[in-house]
Amino acid sequence: MNIRKKPKYKIDRRLGVNLWGRPKSPYNKRETRPGEHGQINRRKHSDYSLQLVAKQKLKKYYGNITEKQFKKYYKEASAKKGDTGLILIELLERRLDAVLYRMKFSLTVFSSRQFVSHGHIKVNGKKINIPSYRISDGDEISLSDKSKQIPSVLLAVQSKDRDVPDYLTVDYVKMKGTFVKAPQIKDVPYPVEMEPNLVIEFYSR
């Protein structure tokens, strides 16, 4: 399992956004890059740098996805018919750890990944411990009985910081939910603007 060694909120300042929309993000108080040169004015971005930032925002939003994994999603999306950017978003949103986060069974995408890896989640009644497991339309995601009263889960469920998007349904009494359909980009509740078109341009150079 990948371990994030650097404080994730430094990512906010490095990218210049509150990437996960967290109230406690240091970016809310200091909109500069980390480090001794963070106060220096940034130069005008080139097309390449804009594409790179767009790629980094989208990739890092989903947690500990490696560059190799992310590029694999791009290649799969580009091989399919249709809007490559939309397909890329759909593939990312079908990850089990992302779905768990969207359903508010975890506080962060990072804890969601850990939760799946530790065997707390079932898909259609079968235990799955692979965070990147791909969810299909109609799949039911549920918590194991021993996991339903974990304090962090209860805290996440009660949080008012996020809403469950329309492409998912959740029953918090039974602690389970269903992936209804593939989302459109406008349906995905990103706290910041994502630009998948620039991500596609980055990889298609």
Secondary structure, DSSP 8 states (H G I E B T S, - for coil): -----S-THHHHHHHTS-TT--TT-GGGT--S-SSTTTTS------HHHHHHHHHHHHHHHTSS--HHHHHHHHHHHHHSSS-HHHHHHHHHHTBHHHHHHHTTSSSSHHHHHHHHHTT-EEETTEE---TT-B--TT-EEEE-GGGTT-HHHHHHHH-SS----TTEEEETTTTEEEE-S---GGGS--SS---HHHHHHHHT-
